[in-house]
Amino acid sequence: MMYRYLPICAVTALSTSLMAQASTTIPTGFDKAEGTYSRHIPLRYTPARIQNGYGSKSTGWTVKVIKELWARADKNAYLTTGFSIDMQVILSSKGADPTTSSMVFKKNHGSDVKVFMKKKTYKFVPFTKGTTFPNKWSIQLKGDAAFVATTGNLVVDWATYTDSKNTSKQNSNLYLDAARFSGTPSGTRGKNTTYGKPCNPTNFYNYSWNYNVGEEFYHYGYTRSSGDVVMSWLGSKKIGTAIPGLTGCSLYAPFTMIHPSVVTTTSTTGYAKFVWGKVPSVMKGKKVWAQCAAVDSKLKQIRFSRGNEITFGDYKMNYAKTISHKYSYGFGTTQIFNPDKDDARYGWVNTAIAFDVR
């Protein structure tokens, strides 16, 4: 009988490799460790949708067969009243964006995007805050068929539904365990300032967001009424021209570039968002001016927002591992949300739900 022995260096390397592969969570390292953050979406408020992105250094794999994803409650979570909802999960890997840079959910997915788990009804029963942490992996998202991640990147897109009317509900206090990483900054921050006065109403406020190179720049406003039809435009200079026949209304940016879409507001806040695309590097240090206008549902009143002055920068945070999330949810009558049709409103890099991958 012949025995074969591995050199001690090979044994050490093999041991290290097995240890590195031991973690089955995304991001890696949270198998037995409590997450460093929590997320209220998609269970604390419903309906909701959260899109989580993970880079290859956060997944720890190059190819992975995924049959199930498991989530768990945050250490501070509890549930006072049970509830039932439908849930759906979509996955993608090839060409998926681990930074989930777009507020348009579908733009962050890769070419292999697939409904991993079709809508299923889940029942959540009340529970009290735990005493031993982390909590057990208790929320099973089982795929209808296995998904093969052909790259180290993964986007997990999790939606929850209440009813056909997208009635909003609050499920206190069901937060999920999540990870949040620290990074180091570089570059110069872009900025957004406002000027002028809105009209019809005088609190028709507007804002701009994501004004650094590589970010998806968007402009949004609140007309304060449901059913308004809203438009947005960018100007090449700052102006302040009174509009004849509309007392108190002014044009604060010329119509240099008009957004190709109009938005009909669906909530009493009159929220309307316009995505302009990713900021190219040539825009660093440049300025644009923005404004919104709207007409009410009965075509009787014209509204104008104040002006925005946007200065583009190249500020960014640099992370050793890439994770991210984008999300939105329904809240009362002020924030109506359809998970299948509406875009994200919030989100950033360095934060994502922790999953156990099986």
HELIX and SHEET records of a PDB file:
HELIX    1   1 ILE A    8  GLN A   21  1                                  14    
HELIX    2   2 SER A   56  THR A   59  1                                   4    
HELIX    3   3 PHE A  105  ASN A  108  5                                   4    
HELIX    4   4 SER A  281  MET A  283  5                                   3    
SHEET    1   A 4 THR A  25  ILE A  26  0                                        
SHEET    2   A 4 PHE A 355  VAL A 357 -1                                        
SHEET    3   A 4 LYS A  64  ALA A  71 -1                                        
SHEET    4   A 4 ILE A 139  ALA A 149 -1                                        
SHEET    1   B 3 TYR A  37  ARG A  39  0                                        
SHEET    2   B 3 LEU A 176  ARG A 180 -1                                        
SHEET    3   B 3 THR A 351  ILE A 353 -1                                        
SHEET    1   C 2 TYR A  45  THR A  46  0                                        
SHEET    2   C 2 LYS A 169  GLN A 170 -1                                        
SHEET    1   D 6 LYS A 114  PHE A 124  0                                        
SHEET    2   D 6 PHE A  83  SER A  92 -1                                        
SHEET    3   D 6 LEU A 154  TYR A 161 -1                                        
SHEET    4   D 6 ALA A  48  TYR A  54 -1                                        
SHEET    5   D 6 ILE A 323  TYR A 329 -1                                        
SHEET    6   D 6 TYR A 346  VAL A 349 -1                                        
SHEET    1   E 2 THR A 184  SER A 186  0                                        
SHEET    2   E 2 LYS A 316  ASN A 318 -1                                        
SHEET    1   F 5 LYS A 191  TYR A 195  0                                        
SHEET    2   F 5 GLY A 307  THR A 311 -1                                        
SHEET    3   F 5 LYS A 287  VAL A 295 -1                                        
SHEET    4   F 5 VAL A 229  GLY A 235 -1                                        
SHEET    5   F 5 MET A 257  ILE A 258 -1                                        
SHEET    1   G 4 LYS A 191  TYR A 195  0                                        
SHEET    2   G 4 GLY A 307  THR A 311 -1                                        
SHEET    3   G 4 LYS A 287  VAL A 295 -1                                        
SHEET    4   G 4 ILE A 302  PHE A 304 -1                                        
SHEET    1   H 5 LYS A 191  TYR A 195  0                                        
SHEET    2   H 5 GLY A 307  THR A 311 -1                                        
SHEET    3   H 5 LYS A 287  VAL A 295 -1                                        
SHEET    4   H 5 VAL A 229  GLY A 235 -1                                        
SHEET    5   H 5 VAL A 263  THR A 264 -1                                        
SHEET    1   I 3 TYR A 205  TRP A 209  0                                        
SHEET    2   I 3 GLU A 216  TYR A 222 -1                                        
SHEET    3   I 3 TYR A 271  LYS A 278 -1                                        
SHEET    1   J 2 THR A 241  ALA A 242  0                                        
SHEET    2   J 2 SER A 250  LEU A 251 -1                                        
END                                                                             
